[in-house]
């Protein structure tokens, strides 16, 4: 057997895989992994059925199906008032994770620093490490607001990228106007830093208005924004997303993309292109706000303390009144003894910071939410 030195020696099986596997083994209700379990919009299904019998099964152009590119550009204008050039500033990707991997791989070089704000989704660090670069993990405040003073102190001449996730997974927090003003001031001091804005939950927001990096004129020429049709249209298995970047950055990103996937699923691109003619992004937020409110209502009699949820389809809850266990141990016992799977928040931190918090996904049908919360209220 050959000896292989791992490029990612400290990265093991994802917590999402672990918890989902345990959920299957113990026949638990899976509120851990972030995927909806309710049917896809029938209108979208009908489009796919129609297209299956048409000549749409070959490669699309590398950047994406041209009519879809045009409609995404219109969507960006409608949503954020920004005009983009579909052929030079837009790229359809095999999901947001591939988009993020491609961006980092294209733009980050050996020994450069990338600032990641914890708790952070687990797909940010790996591509940084594969570039032989340095992930600089900085914890948000305990209320999940950014401490811009600490973030600025971490910036040096080696810092080449800051990653923000807005709306934020796992916490559901949304960045405010003052956050963006502070970010703009910081980036004015460091002109070589690129902003990677992960906005995959951009249309899943509630009372608080989502402020997109698309709306910040000072940031447009140095930012890459990532979006996800899989998240927005609850077709996560389609793995179709897109990114927007100024042309000079996009040229480098496309160089990597062409050798990574080249082009993305043709029938899914064409189906989404047609679906965009009939769907409203307002519907998306309304759907998930009802589910959030229902889930929270069902947990009123539980001993969990629910944190605010401003966006995404995740609810963070404190179990401090229930147990002193670590959040990982509590989540494992939640599966084995109570039949509900959740995600421990400590796994989103570089240092495993444990605040006795766990994350539930409420993107489930009402029957699932009712049975899950019945079990949670009995703890």
TARA-V579105 format. One record per residue. N is the residue number from 1. RES is the residue in three letters. PSI is psi as a letter, one per 40 degrees, with the letter a starting at -180 (NA if undefined). Layout:
# TARA-V579105
n:N res:RES psi:PSI
n:N res:RES psi:PSI
This chain:
# TARA-V579105
n:1 res:UNK psi:h
n:2 res:UNK psi:i
n:3 res:UNK psi:h
n:4 res:UNK psi:h
n:5 res:UNK psi:h
n:6 res:UNK psi:h
n:7 res:UNK psi:e
n:8 res:UNK psi:g
n:9 res:UNK psi:d
n:10 res:UNK psi:e
n:11 res:UNK psi:h
n:12 res:UNK psi:a
n:13 res:UNK psi:h
n:14 res:UNK psi:i
n:15 res:UNK psi:d
n:16 res:UNK psi:d
n:17 res:UNK psi:d
n:18 res:UNK psi:d
n:19 res:UNK psi:d
n:20 res:UNK psi:d
n:21 res:UNK psi:d
n:22 res:UNK psi:d
n:23 res:UNK psi:d
n:24 res:UNK psi:d
n:25 res:UNK psi:d
n:26 res:UNK psi:e
n:27 res:UNK psi:f
n:28 res:UNK psi:i
n:29 res:UNK psi:h
n:30 res:UNK psi:g
n:31 res:UNK psi:f
n:32 res:UNK psi:c
n:33 res:UNK psi:i
n:34 res:UNK psi:g
n:35 res:UNK psi:i
n:36 res:UNK psi:i
n:37 res:UNK psi:e
n:38 res:UNK psi:i
n:39 res:UNK psi:i
n:40 res:UNK psi:i
n:41 res:UNK psi:h
n:42 res:UNK psi:d
n:43 res:UNK psi:d
n:44 res:UNK psi:d
n:45 res:UNK psi:d
n:46 res:UNK psi:d
n:47 res:UNK psi:d
n:48 res:UNK psi:d
n:49 res:UNK psi:d
n:50 res:UNK psi:d
n:51 res:UNK psi:d
n:52 res:UNK psi:d
n:53 res:UNK psi:e
n:54 res:UNK psi:i
n:55 res:UNK psi:g
n:56 res:UNK psi:f
n:57 res:UNK psi:e
n:58 res:UNK psi:i
n:59 res:UNK psi:i
n:60 res:UNK psi:i
n:61 res:UNK psi:i
n:62 res:UNK psi:d
n:63 res:UNK psi:d
n:64 res:UNK psi:i
n:65 res:UNK psi:h
n:66 res:UNK psi:d
n:67 res:UNK psi:d
n:68 res:UNK psi:d
n:69 res:UNK psi:d
n:70 res:UNK psi:d
n:71 res:UNK psi:d
n:72 res:UNK psi:d
n:73 res:UNK psi:d
n:74 res:UNK psi:d
n:75 res:UNK psi:d
n:76 res:UNK psi:d
n:77 res:UNK psi:d
n:78 res:UNK psi:d
n:79 res:UNK psi:d
n:80 res:UNK psi:e
n:81 res:UNK psi:e
n:82 res:UNK psi:h
n:83 res:UNK psi:h
n:84 res:UNK psi:i
n:85 res:UNK psi:h
n:86 res:UNK psi:d
n:87 res:UNK psi:d
n:88 res:UNK psi:e
n:89 res:UNK psi:e
n:90 res:UNK psi:h
n:91 res:UNK psi:h
n:92 res:UNK psi:h
n:93 res:UNK psi:i
n:94 res:UNK psi:g
n:95 res:UNK psi:i
n:96 res:UNK psi:d
n:97 res:UNK psi:d
n:98 res:UNK psi:d
n:99 res:UNK psi:d
n:100 res:UNK psi:d
n:101 res:UNK psi:d
n:102 res:UNK psi:d
n:103 res:UNK psi:d
n:104 res:UNK psi:d
n:105 res:UNK psi:d
n:106 res:UNK psi:d
n:107 res:UNK psi:e
n:108 res:UNK psi:h
n:109 res:UNK psi:i
n:110 res:UNK psi:h
n:111 res:UNK psi:e
n:112 res:UNK psi:i
n:113 res:UNK psi:i
n:114 res:UNK psi:h
n:115 res:UNK psi:h
n:116 res:UNK psi:h
n:117 res:UNK psi:h
n:118 res:UNK psi:i
n:119 res:UNK psi:h
n:120 res:UNK psi:i
n:121 res:UNK psi:i
n:122 res:UNK psi:e
n:123 res:UNK psi:e
n:124 res:UNK psi:d
n:125 res:UNK psi:d
n:126 res:UNK psi:d
n:127 res:UNK psi:d
n:128 res:UNK psi:d
n:129 res:UNK psi:d
n:130 res:UNK psi:e
n:131 res:UNK psi:e
n:132 res:UNK psi:f
n:133 res:UNK psi:a
n:134 res:UNK psi:h
n:135 res:UNK psi:h
n:136 res:UNK psi:h
n:137 res:UNK psi:h
n:138 res:UNK psi:h
n:139 res:UNK psi:h
n:140 res:UNK psi:i
n:141 res:UNK psi:i
n:142 res:UNK psi:e
n:143 res:UNK psi:e
n:144 res:UNK psi:f
n:145 res:UNK psi:i
n:146 res:UNK psi:i
n:147 res:UNK psi:g
n:148 res:UNK psi:d
n:149 res:UNK psi:d
n:150 res:UNK psi:d
n:151 res:UNK psi:d
n:152 res:UNK psi:d
n:153 res:UNK psi:d
n:154 res:UNK psi:e
n:155 res:UNK psi:h
n:156 res:UNK psi:a
n:157 res:UNK psi:e
n:158 res:UNK psi:e
n:159 res:UNK psi:h
n:160 res:UNK psi:e
n:161 res:UNK psi:i
n:162 res:UNK psi:h
n:163 res:UNK psi:h
n:164 res:UNK psi:i
n:165 res:UNK psi:h
n:166 res:UNK psi:h
n:167 res:UNK psi:i
n:168 res:UNK psi:h
n:169 res:UNK psi:h
n:170 res:UNK psi:e
n:171 res:UNK psi:e
n:172 res:UNK psi:e
n:173 res:UNK psi:i
n:174 res:UNK psi:h
n:175 res:UNK psi:i
n:176 res:UNK psi:i
n:177 res:UNK psi:d
n:178 res:UNK psi:d
n:179 res:UNK psi:d
n:180 res:UNK psi:d
n:181 res:UNK psi:d
n:182 res:UNK psi:d
n:183 res:UNK psi:d
n:184 res:UNK psi:d
n:185 res:UNK psi:d
n:186 res:UNK psi:d
n:187 res:UNK psi:d
n:188 res:UNK psi:d
n:189 res:UNK psi:d
n:190 res:UNK psi:g
n:191 res:UNK psi:e
n:192 res:UNK psi:e
n:193 res:UNK psi:h
n:194 res:UNK psi:i
n:195 res:UNK psi:h
n:196 res:UNK psi:h
n:197 res:UNK psi:h
n:198 res:UNK psi:h
n:199 res:UNK psi:f
n:200 res:UNK psi:d
n:201 res:UNK psi:f
n:202 res:UNK psi:d
n:203 res:UNK psi:e
n:204 res:UNK psi:g
n:205 res:UNK psi:i
n:206 res:UNK psi:b
n:207 res:UNK psi:d
n:208 res:UNK psi:h
n:209 res:UNK psi:h
n:210 res:UNK psi:h
n:211 res:UNK psi:h
n:212 res:UNK psi:i
n:213 res:UNK psi:d
n:214 res:UNK psi:d
n:215 res:UNK psi:e
n:216 res:UNK psi:h
n:217 res:UNK psi:d
n:218 res:UNK psi:e
n:219 res:UNK psi:e
n:220 res:UNK psi:d
n:221 res:UNK psi:e
n:222 res:UNK psi:f
n:223 res:UNK psi:i
n:224 res:UNK psi:h
n:225 res:UNK psi:h
n:226 res:UNK psi:h
n:227 res:UNK psi:i
n:228 res:UNK psi:h
n:229 res:UNK psi:d
n:230 res:UNK psi:d
n:231 res:UNK psi:d
n:232 res:UNK psi:d
n:233 res:UNK psi:e
n:234 res:UNK psi:f
n:235 res:UNK psi:g
n:236 res:UNK psi:d
n:237 res:UNK psi:e
n:238 res:UNK psi:d
n:239 res:UNK psi:g
n:240 res:UNK psi:h
n:241 res:UNK psi:a
n:242 res:UNK psi:i
n:243 res:UNK psi:i
n:244 res:UNK psi:h
n:245 res:UNK psi:i
n:246 res:UNK psi:i
n:247 res:UNK psi:d
n:248 res:UNK psi:d
n:249 res:UNK psi:d
n:250 res:UNK psi:d
n:251 res:UNK psi:d
n:252 res:UNK psi:d
n:253 res:UNK psi:d
n:254 res:UNK psi:d
n:255 res:UNK psi:d
n:256 res:UNK psi:d
n:257 res:UNK psi:d
n:258 res:UNK psi:d
n:259 res:UNK psi:e
n:260 res:UNK psi:d
n:261 res:UNK psi:e
n:262 res:UNK psi:c
n:263 res:UNK psi:i
n:264 res:UNK psi:i
n:265 res:UNK psi:h
n:266 res:UNK psi:d
n:267 res:UNK psi:d
n:268 res:UNK psi:d
n:269 res:UNK psi:d
n:270 res:UNK psi:d
n:271 res:UNK psi:d
n:272 res:UNK psi:d
n:273 res:UNK psi:d
n:274 res:UNK psi:d
n:275 res:UNK psi:d
n:276 res:UNK psi:e
n:277 res:UNK psi:e
n:278 res:UNK psi:e
n:279 res:UNK psi:i
n:280 res:UNK psi:h
n:281 res:UNK psi:d
n:282 res:UNK psi:d
n:283 res:UNK psi:d
n:284 res:UNK psi:d
n:285 res:UNK psi:d
n:286 res:UNK psi:d
n:287 res:UNK psi:d
n:288 res:UNK psi:d
n:289 res:UNK psi:d
n:290 res:UNK psi:d
n:291 res:UNK psi:d
n:292 res:UNK psi:d
n:293 res:UNK psi:d
n:294 res:UNK psi:d
n:295 res:UNK psi:d
n:296 res:UNK psi:d
n:297 res:UNK psi:d
n:298 res:UNK psi:d
n:299 res:UNK psi:e
n:300 res:UNK psi:d
n:301 res:UNK psi:e
n:302 res:UNK psi:i
n:303 res:UNK psi:e
n:304 res:UNK psi:i
n:305 res:UNK psi:h
n:306 res:UNK psi:h
n:307 res:UNK psi:i
n:308 res:UNK psi:i
n:309 res:UNK psi:h
n:310 res:UNK psi:e
n:311 res:UNK psi:a
n:312 res:UNK psi:a
n:313 res:UNK psi:f
n:314 res:UNK psi:i
n:315 res:UNK psi:h
n:316 res:UNK psi:h
n:317 res:UNK psi:i
n:318 res:UNK psi:h
n:319 res:UNK psi:e
n:320 res:UNK psi:d
n:321 res:UNK psi:e
n:322 res:UNK psi:d
n:323 res:UNK psi:i
n:324 res:UNK psi:e
n:325 res:UNK psi:i
n:326 res:UNK psi:i
n:327 res:UNK psi:d
n:328 res:UNK psi:d
n:329 res:UNK psi:d
n:330 res:UNK psi:d
n:331 res:UNK psi:d
n:332 res:UNK psi:d
n:333 res:UNK psi:d
n:334 res:UNK psi:d
n:335 res:UNK psi:d
n:336 res:UNK psi:d
n:337 res:UNK psi:d
n:338 res:UNK psi:e
n:339 res:UNK psi:f
n:340 res:UNK psi:h
n:341 res:UNK psi:h
n:342 res:UNK psi:i
n:343 res:UNK psi:h
n:344 res:UNK psi:h
n:345 res:UNK psi:d
n:346 res:UNK psi:d
n:347 res:UNK psi:e
n:348 res:UNK psi:e
n:349 res:UNK psi:i
n:350 res:UNK psi:d
n:351 res:UNK psi:e
n:352 res:UNK psi:f
n:353 res:UNK psi:h
n:354 res:UNK psi:h
n:355 res:UNK psi:e
n:356 res:UNK psi:f
n:357 res:UNK psi:i
n:358 res:UNK psi:i
n:359 res:UNK psi:h
n:360 res:UNK psi:i
n:361 res:UNK psi:h
n:362 res:UNK psi:e
n:363 res:UNK psi:g
n:364 res:UNK psi:i
n:365 res:UNK psi:i
n:366 res:UNK psi:d
n:367 res:UNK psi:d
n:368 res:UNK psi:d
n:369 res:UNK psi:d
n:370 res:UNK psi:d
n:371 res:UNK psi:d
n:372 res:UNK psi:d
n:373 res:UNK psi:d
n:374 res:UNK psi:d
n:375 res:UNK psi:d
n:376 res:UNK psi:d
n:377 res:UNK psi:e
n:378 res:UNK psi:e
n:379 res:UNK psi:NA
